[in-house]
Amino acid sequence: NVEQPLEFTEEELKNMLDLTVNAVVKYEREFKKMNPMGEAHDPELNGLKEGFKTPHHALKNLPENPQSFEAQLDLIFKELQPYSQLPGHPHFAAYVAGAGNPLSNIAELIARTLNPFSGHYMMAPGLVALENEVIKWFLDLFNYHPEKANGFLTTGSSYATLSAIMMARQKKISGHDYSHVTAYINSDGHHCVAKAWAMLGFKKENLKMIKLKNHAMDVESLNAQILADKKAGLKPLMVIATLGSTKTGSVDDLSSILKVTKEHDLWLHTDGAYGALFMLTEKGKNLFKDISESDSLAFDPHKALQLPYGTGCLIVKDTRDMLFNYHADDSYMPPVTDGIYDYSDITPELSREYRGLRVWLPLKVLGVGPFKLNLEEKLKLSDWLFAELSNNDKLLVHKNPDLSIVTFSHAKGDESTRKLLHQLNGSKEIFLSSCMIDNKLAIRFCLLGHKLHFEQLEKVVKLINAWG
């Protein structure tokens, strides 16, 4: 007799689900009272407390004996969770992070229960159709041609960017000598691009960092660098435009960059991890009016759409560019369905998690309205915050926000900025982070989570004015 079989009785399953529901509901009920930094964070160090060690003692051996399910829930919720930072907390504005939502959590339970193999349409056609529908929604949002373009959900924009660079390489580069191939990104571009570039075998120094003009890519410098590289015998491959930098939220000038990429026949990849989904707002539609001209677009619904982490997306203008040329014996694989591109053929994955339901269910149940409203609210809050901080002559506000990130420094310099950040985070009224802008330490407000509203920011501005 097996004491703990993998097949549970109906009563055992219901008991575990009931215990889990109770723990989740209690967590949600107490969420607003928790420390947004987590109990492991030291506001003075702006990092983990000195000498911090997790209270869980990890064992090297697989557990031989069964242990209480309820005890494991207690370990997770009572002993370990309190040390975590809380993206989505009403006082959390440290990083570009969404809050998640209960409908996506329910969708995850359903998806993991059904556990479809979604790499091939024919193996779960009904459920894959829901994920395909999500992609169609995004193609329509960003004005990509529905008959030519395609896309897929990823773990995030790091994976999406890696895939996009692979596609650009396959289309534009012949042979396997990449030593002379170059790409271009602004100097505030996200580090995931440099990581993907190196992972794919390109020279690190051939990813050219273009200087900034008003915190966005200087397009004249971009064109000059491309011309200089061509003259030096290098092979320009692509430009990566940043649609909302993580430092200042600045948006590169797409229309000007497009003129350059078309003139030099380069692939244009747009990094919209944080910013692209502001396309749901009127301001975003204006900022990103040329986005459908880009060859590929990476963005993260787990940020601006308040979905669970692990929900990114890549859209590509021409589906044919997504089909990788490989030669292998795949005769054991299921047959291809006419008119359908299997995710296994347009992504690096064969076995893959079923990501679509956690996007599809909240949008179907709530409609897109609440998601639009949250982003419109964050844009207005950012404009208000910029104006309020600009009125304080003890502060230096770095840029009128393009989107929903506001950065500022103390006029007296880095030490006063560091002290102010410590005071703010120590108050537990807000959790903020820092970065370097123009060689000055800067404090960042990243406004995105749907639980952060005007009342909270008003309190924080009063603290800043009192301490500044």
C-alpha positions in Angstrom: 0.0 0.0 0.0 1.2 3.5 -0.9 0.6 5.9 1.9 0.6 9.0 -0.2 -0.6 8.2 -3.8 -0.5 10.7 -6.6 -4.2 10.1 -7.0 -6.1 11.8 -4.3 -9.6 11.1 -3.2 -12.3 13.7 -3.8 -12.3 14.5 -0.1 -8.5 14.8 0.2 -8.5 17.2 -2.9 -11.3 19.3 -1.5 -9.6 19.6 1.9 -6.3 20.8 0.3 -8.2 23.3 -1.8 -10.2 24.6 1.1 -7.1 25.1 3.2 -5.4 26.9 0.3 -8.4 29.1 -0.3 -8.5 30.1 3.3 -4.8 31.0 3.3 -5.2 33.0 0.1 -8.2 34.9 1.3 -6.5 35.7 4.6 -3.4 36.9 2.7 -5.5 39.2 0.5 -7.4 40.5 3.6 -4.2 41.4 5.4 -2.3 42.5 2.3 -2.6 46.3 2.7 -1.3 46.1 6.3 1.9 44.4 5.2 5.3 46.0 4.7 5.7 46.8 1.0 9.5 46.3 1.3 9.2 42.9 3.0 10.8 42.2 6.4 14.2 41.3 4.9 14.8 44.8 3.4 16.9 47.4 5.1 15.7 50.9 4.0 19.1 52.5 4.9 21.1 50.0 2.9 18.4 49.8 0.3 19.0 46.1 0.2 18.8 43.0 2.3 19.6 43.4 6.0 23.1 42.7 7.0 23.5 39.0 8.0 20.1 38.1 6.7 19.4 34.4 6.3 16.2 32.8 5.2 14.4 31.0 8.0 14.0 27.9 5.9 16.8 25.4 6.3 17.2 23.8 2.9 18.1 20.1 2.9 20.2 18.4 0.3 18.2 15.2 0.2 14.7 14.6 -1.3 12.1 14.2 1.4 11.5 10.5 2.2 8.6 10.9 4.5 5.2 12.7 3.9 4.5 15.8 5.8 1.4 17.7 6.6 0.0 19.8 3.7 -1.3 22.4 6.2 2.2 22.7 7.7 3.7 23.5 4.3 1.1 26.2 3.8 2.1 27.7 7.1 5.7 27.6 6.1 5.0 29.4 2.9 2.5 32.1 4.1 3.6 32.6 7.7 7.3 32.1 7.7 8.7 32.8 4.3 6.3 35.2 2.5 6.7 38.1 5.0 10.3 38.5 3.8 9.2 39.2 0.2 8.8 42.6 -1.4 5.2 43.1 -2.4 4.7 44.4 -6.0 1.1 45.6 -6.3 1.0 46.8 -2.7 -0.7 50.3 -2.4 2.6 51.7 -1.1 4.9 50.0 -3.7 6.4 52.2 -6.4 10.0 51.0 -6.4 10.0 49.1 -9.6 8.1 48.6 -12.8 5.9 45.8 -11.6 2.2 44.8 -11.9 0.0 43.7 -9.1 -1.4 40.4 -10.4 -5.1 39.8 -10.0 -7.4 37.1 -8.5 -9.0 36.2 -11.9 -5.6 35.3 -13.3 -4.9 33.3 -10.2 -8.1 31.3 -10.7 -7.2 30.9 -14.4 -3.8 29.4 -13.4 -5.5 26.8 -11.2 -7.7 25.8 -14.1 -4.8 25.8 -16.6 -2.6 23.7 -14.4 -5.5 21.3 -13.8 -6.3 20.9 -17.5 -2.6 20.9 -18.2 -2.9 20.9 -22.0 0.0 20.4 -24.4 -0.2 23.7 -26.2 2.9 23.4 -28.4 0.7 21.7 -31.1 -2.7 23.0 -32.0 -4.1 19.6 -32.8 -3.4 18.3 -29.3 -5.6 20.8 -27.6 -7.4 22.8 -30.3 -10.1 24.3 -28.2 -7.8 25.6 -25.4 -5.0 26.7 -27.8 -7.7 28.7 -29.7 -8.1 30.9 -26.5 -4.4 31.6 -26.5 -4.5 32.4 -30.2 -7.4 34.8 -29.5 -5.3 36.7 -27.0 -2.6 37.1 -29.6 -5.3 38.4 -32.1 -6.3 41.0 -29.5 -2.8 42.2 -29.2 -2.2 42.3 -32.9 -5.3 44.5 -33.2 -4.3 46.8 -30.3 -0.9 47.5 -31.9 -2.3 47.7 -35.5 -0.3 44.8 -36.9 -1.8 43.3 -40.0 -3.8 40.2 -38.8 -3.2 38.1 -41.9 0.6 38.7 -41.9 1.7 39.2 -38.3 1.8 36.7 -35.5 3.0 36.4 -31.9 3.2 34.3 -28.9 3.2 34.6 -25.1 6.6 34.3 -23.4 7.9 34.3 -19.9 8.7 38.0 -20.3 10.5 40.5 -22.5 13.9 39.0 -21.9 12.8 35.8 -23.7 10.9 37.8 -26.3 13.9 39.9 -27.0 16.2 36.8 -27.3 13.7 35.4 -29.8 13.5 38.6 -31.8 17.2 38.9 -32.2 17.4 35.3 -33.4 14.7 36.1 -36.0 16.5 39.2 -37.2 19.8 37.2 -37.4 18.2 34.5 -39.5 16.6 36.9 -41.9 19.4 39.4 -42.3 22.7 37.5 -41.8 24.1 34.7 -44.0 26.7 32.3 -42.6 27.8 31.9 -39.1 30.5 34.5 -38.7 28.9 37.2 -36.4 32.1 39.0 -35.5 31.3 42.0 -37.7 27.6 42.3 -36.9 26.3 45.3 -35.0 23.1 46.5 -33.3 22.1 49.8 -31.7 20.3 50.7 -28.5 20.1 53.9 -26.4 22.4 54.0 -23.4 19.5 53.7 -21.0 18.2 50.6 -22.9 17.3 47.5 -20.8 20.1 45.1 -19.9 18.1 42.1 -21.2 19.1 43.2 -24.7 22.8 43.1 -24.0 22.3 39.7 -22.3 20.4 38.3 -25.3 23.0 39.7 -27.7 25.9 38.0 -25.8 24.0 34.7 -25.4 23.5 34.5 -29.2 27.2 34.7 -29.9 27.6 38.3 -30.9 30.5 40.5 -29.7 29.5 42.5 -26.7 31.3 45.6 -28.0 29.2 45.4 -31.2 26.1 46.3 -29.4 26.5 50.1 -29.8 25.1 52.3 -27.0 23.7 55.5 -28.6 23.9 58.6 -26.5 20.7 60.3 -25.2 19.0 63.5 -26.0 16.4 64.5 -23.4 16.8 60.9 -22.0 15.8 59.2 -25.3 17.9 58.0 -28.2 19.6 60.7 -30.2 18.6 59.7 -33.7 21.2 61.8 -35.4 23.9 60.0 -33.4 22.3 56.7 -34.3 22.6 57.4 -38.0 26.1 58.7 -37.7 27.2 55.6 -35.8 25.6 53.3 -38.5 27.4 55.2 -41.3 30.7 55.0 -39.4 30.3 51.3 -38.8 29.5 50.6 -42.4 32.6 52.5 -43.4 34.6 50.4 -41.0 33.4 47.2 -42.7 30.9 46.2 -40.1 27.4 44.8 -40.8 24.6 46.7 -39.0 21.8 44.3 -38.2 19.1 46.0 -36.1 18.0 48.9 -33.9 16.3 48.3 -30.6 14.0 51.2 -29.8 13.0 51.7 -26.1 9.3 52.4 -25.5 9.6 53.4 -21.8 13.0 53.2 -20.2 13.1 51.7 -16.7 15.1 54.7 -15.4 12.9 57.6 -16.6 10.1 56.0 -18.6 11.4 57.9 -21.7 10.1 56.8 -25.1 12.4 56.8 -28.2 11.1 58.7 -31.3 9.8 55.8 -33.4 9.0 57.8 -36.5 12.5 59.2 -36.7 14.2 55.8 -36.0 12.0 54.2 -38.6 13.4 56.5 -41.3 16.9 55.4 -40.3 16.1 51.6 -40.3 14.4 51.8 -43.6 17.2 53.8 -45.2 19.8 51.2 -44.0 17.5 48.1 -44.3 17.8 47.2 -40.6 15.4 45.2 -38.4 13.6 47.4 -35.9 12.8 45.7 -32.6 10.8 47.7 -30.1 11.3 47.1 -26.4 7.9 47.9 -25.0 8.2 45.7 -21.9 7.0 48.5 -19.6 5.5 51.0 -21.9 3.9 49.5 -24.9 0.5 48.6 -23.3 0.0 52.3 -22.6 -1.3 52.0 -26.2 -4.6 51.4 -24.4 -4.6 55.2 -23.5 -5.0 58.2 -25.7 -1.5 59.4 -24.9 0.0 56.0 -25.7 -1.8 55.9 -29.1 -0.1 59.1 -30.0 3.3 58.1 -28.7 3.2 54.7 -30.4 1.3 55.6 -33.6 4.1 54.1 -35.8 4.6 50.9 -33.7 3.1 48.6 -36.3 5.9 49.5 -38.6 8.5 47.8 -36.3 9.6 44.3 -37.3 9.0 43.0 -33.8 7.6 44.2 -30.5 8.3 42.8 -27.0 6.0 43.7 -24.1 5.0 42.5 -20.7 1.3 42.0 -19.8 2.6 41.1 -16.3 3.4 44.7 -15.8 0.8 47.1 -17.3 -2.0 44.6 -17.4 -1.6 43.5 -13.8 -1.1 39.9 -14.6 1.1 37.3 -12.8 4.8 37.2 -13.5 5.8 35.0 -16.4 3.4 36.6 -18.9 5.3 38.4 -21.7 4.6 38.6 -25.4 6.4 38.9 -28.7 4.7 40.2 -31.8 6.4 39.9 -35.2 5.2 41.8 -38.4 5.8 38.9 -40.8 5.0 35.3 -39.6 7.5 33.9 -42.1 10.3 35.5 -40.1 9.3 33.4 -37.1 9.8 30.1 -38.8 13.2 28.8 -37.8 15.2 26.8 -40.4 16.2 23.6 -38.7 16.8 20.1 -39.9 16.0 17.3 -37.5 13.9 14.1 -37.4 10.5 15.2 -36.1 8.6 12.4 -37.8 7.2 11.4 -34.4 5.5 14.8 -33.9 1.8 15.3 -34.4 0.8 16.4 -37.9 0.5 20.2 -38.6 -3.0 21.6 -39.0 -3.6 23.6 -42.2 -3.7 27.3 -41.7 -2.4 27.1 -38.1 1.2 27.9 -37.0 2.0 25.7 -34.0 3.8 27.4 -31.2 6.4 24.7 -31.4 7.3 26.1 -34.9 7.5 29.8 -34.1 9.0 29.6 -30.7 12.1 27.9 -29.1 9.7 25.8 -27.0 8.1 22.4 -27.7 6.7 21.6 -24.2 5.4 24.9 -22.9 3.1 26.1 -20.1 -0.4 27.2 -21.1 -0.1 30.9 -20.6 -3.1 32.2 -22.5 -5.8 31.5 -19.9 -4.4 34.0 -17.3 -4.6 36.7 -19.9 -7.9 35.6 -21.5 -10.1 35.1 -18.4 -9.7 38.5 -16.6 -10.1 40.4 -19.9 -13.3 38.3 -20.8 -14.8 38.7 -17.3 -13.9 42.4 -16.7 -13.6 43.7 -20.2 -10.6 45.9 -21.1 -12.2 49.0 -19.4 -10.7 48.6 -15.9 -7.2 48.0 -17.4 -7.4 51.2 -19.5 -8.7 53.1 -16.5 -5.7 52.1 -14.3 -3.2 53.2 -17.0 -5.0 56.5 -17.6 -5.0 57.1 -13.8 -1.3 56.4 -13.6 -0.5 58.9 -16.3 -2.5 61.6 -14.5 -0.9 60.8 -11.2 2.5 61.1 -12.8 1.7 64.5 -14.3 0.4 65.6 -10.9 3.5 64.2 -9.1 5.9 65.9 -11.5 4.2 69.3 -11.0 4.2 68.9 -7.2 7.8 67.9 -7.0 8.8 70.6 -9.4 7.3 73.2 -7.1 9.8 72.2 -4.3 13.0 74.3 -4.9 15.0 71.8 -2.8 14.5 69.1 -5.5 15.7 68.5 -9.0 13.1 66.7 -11.1 14.8 65.1 -14.1 12.1 64.9 -16.8 8.5 65.6 -17.5 7.3 62.0 -17.7 6.4 60.4 -21.0 4.6 57.7 -19.1 4.3 56.9 -15.4 7.9 57.1 -14.0 9.0 60.2 -12.2 12.6 60.7 -11.1 14.1 63.3 -8.9 17.1 64.2 -6.8 17.8 66.4 -3.8 19.4 69.7 -5.0 22.1 69.4 -2.4 23.5 66.2 -4.0 23.8 62.5 -3.6 24.1 62.3 0.2 20.9 64.3 0.7 19.2 62.2 -1.9 20.2 59.0 -0.2 19.0 60.3 3.2 15.7 61.3 1.7 15.2 57.9 0.1 16.0 56.2 3.5 13.5 58.5 5.2 10.8 57.7 2.7 11.3 54.0 2.7 11.7 53.9 6.5 8.2 55.6 6.8 6.6 52.5 5.2 4.2 55.0 3.5 6.0 54.3 0.2 8.6 52.0 -1.2 10.9 53.6 -3.8 14.1 52.7 -5.5 17.1 54.6 -6.9 19.2 54.8 -10.0 21.9 57.0 -11.5 20.9 59.8 -14.0 23.5 62.1 -15.5 25.9 60.8 -12.8 23.5 61.9 -10.0 21.7 59.6 -7.6 18.0 59.8 -8.4 14.9 58.5 -6.6 12.3 56.8 -8.8 8.5 56.7 -8.5 7.3 53.8 -10.7 3.5 54.2 -10.8 1.8 51.1 -12.3 0.0 48.9 -9.7 -3.8 49.2 -9.6 -4.0 49.6 -5.8 -1.9 52.8 -5.7 -4.0 55.9 -5.9 -3.9 59.7 -5.3 -4.5 59.6 -1.6 -1.2 57.6 -1.1 0.9 59.9 -3.3 -0.6 63.0 -1.6 0.7 61.7 1.8 4.1 61.0 0.4 4.5 64.4 -1.2 3.7 66.0 2.2 6.5 63.9 3.7 8.9 65.0 1.0 8.0 68.6 1.4 8.4 68.3 5.2 11.8 66.5 5.0 13.2 68.1 1.9 
